[in-house]
Amino acid sequence: MRNLAARWLTAVFLVGLAAALALYAVRFVWNLAKLAGELFEPDDSVFLPGVVHLLDAALAVSLIVMVAVSSWDSLVSRLTNDEGTSRFAWAT
C-alpha cells in the first residue's frame, strides 16, 4: 500500500514540474521578445549573452523533461499498452 501512495506523491511533483515548465515557457518567450528588440544594437555585449541565456534555458528545460518522463515511466505509469507497444513512440 505504501508503494501506491509513493507513486501518487511522485505524480503530484511531476505535475508540478509540468506546470513550472509552462510558466518558464512564458518567461522564455518574454526574454526572446526583449532580445529581439536588441537585435539591431551595434554592440554585441548585450545580444550575445542574451542568446547564451536562452540556450541555457533550453538545455535546462530539456533536462527537466527527460527527468520527468523517465520518472513517470519508472514510478507512476507503465508506458506500454496491452499489445506491448509504447504509448510514447513520439518521444523516441
C-alpha positions as CSV (number, residue, x, y, z in Angstrom):
1,M,0.0,0.0,0.0
2,R,2.9,2.4,0.7
3,N,4.2,1.8,-2.8
4,L,1.0,3.1,-4.3
5,A,1.0,6.2,-2.1
6,A,4.6,7.0,-3.1
7,R,3.6,6.7,-6.7
8,W,0.7,9.2,-6.3
9,L,3.0,11.5,-4.3
10,T,5.5,11.4,-7.2
11,A,2.8,12.1,-9.6
12,V,2.0,15.4,-7.8
13,F,5.6,16.5,-8.1
14,L,5.7,15.6,-11.8
15,V,2.5,17.6,-12.4
16,G,4.1,20.5,-10.6
17,L,7.2,20.2,-12.8
18,A,4.9,20.4,-15.9
19,A,3.2,23.5,-14.5
20,A,6.6,25.1,-13.8
21,L,7.7,24.3,-17.3
22,A,4.6,26.1,-18.7
23,L,5.4,29.1,-16.6
24,Y,9.0,29.1,-17.7
25,A,8.0,28.9,-21.3
26,V,6.1,32.2,-20.9
27,R,9.2,33.7,-19.4
28,F,11.3,32.3,-22.2
29,V,9.1,33.9,-24.8
30,W,9.2,37.2,-22.9
31,N,13.0,37.1,-22.8
32,L,13.1,36.3,-26.5
33,A,10.9,39.3,-27.3
34,K,13.2,41.5,-25.3
35,L,16.2,40.1,-27.1
36,A,14.5,40.7,-30.5
37,G,14.3,44.4,-29.6
38,E,18.1,44.5,-29.2
39,L,18.8,42.8,-32.5
40,F,20.0,45.9,-34.3
41,E,22.1,47.3,-31.4
42,P,25.6,48.0,-32.6
43,D,27.2,46.4,-29.6
44,D,27.2,42.6,-29.1
45,S,27.8,42.8,-25.4
46,V,24.1,42.7,-24.7
47,F,22.8,40.5,-27.5
48,L,25.2,37.6,-27.3
49,P,24.8,37.0,-23.5
50,G,21.0,37.1,-24.1
51,V,21.4,34.3,-26.7
52,V,23.5,32.3,-24.4
53,H,20.9,32.7,-21.6
54,L,18.2,31.4,-23.9
55,L,20.4,28.5,-24.9
56,D,21.0,27.7,-21.2
57,A,17.2,27.9,-20.5
58,A,16.5,25.5,-23.4
59,L,19.1,23.0,-22.1
60,A,17.7,23.2,-18.6
61,V,14.2,22.6,-19.8
62,S,15.3,19.6,-21.9
63,L,16.9,18.1,-18.8
64,I,13.8,18.6,-16.7
65,V,11.6,17.0,-19.4
66,M,14.0,14.0,-19.5
67,V,13.8,13.6,-15.7
68,A,10.0,14.0,-15.7
69,V,9.4,11.5,-18.5
70,S,11.8,8.9,-17.0
71,S,10.3,9.3,-13.5
72,W,6.8,9.0,-14.8
73,D,7.9,5.8,-16.7
74,S,9.5,4.1,-13.7
75,L,7.4,5.4,-10.8
76,V,3.9,6.3,-11.9
77,S,2.7,4.7,-15.1
78,R,3.5,1.9,-17.4
79,L,4.4,3.2,-20.8
80,T,3.2,0.2,-22.7
81,N,-0.3,-0.7,-23.5
82,D,-1.8,-4.3,-23.6
83,E,-0.3,-5.0,-27.0
84,G,3.2,-4.2,-25.7
85,T,3.7,-1.1,-27.9
86,S,4.8,2.1,-26.4
87,R,2.3,4.9,-26.0
88,F,5.2,7.4,-26.2
89,A,6.5,6.4,-29.5
90,W,6.7,10.0,-30.5
91,A,9.4,10.5,-27.9
92,T,11.8,8.0,-29.5
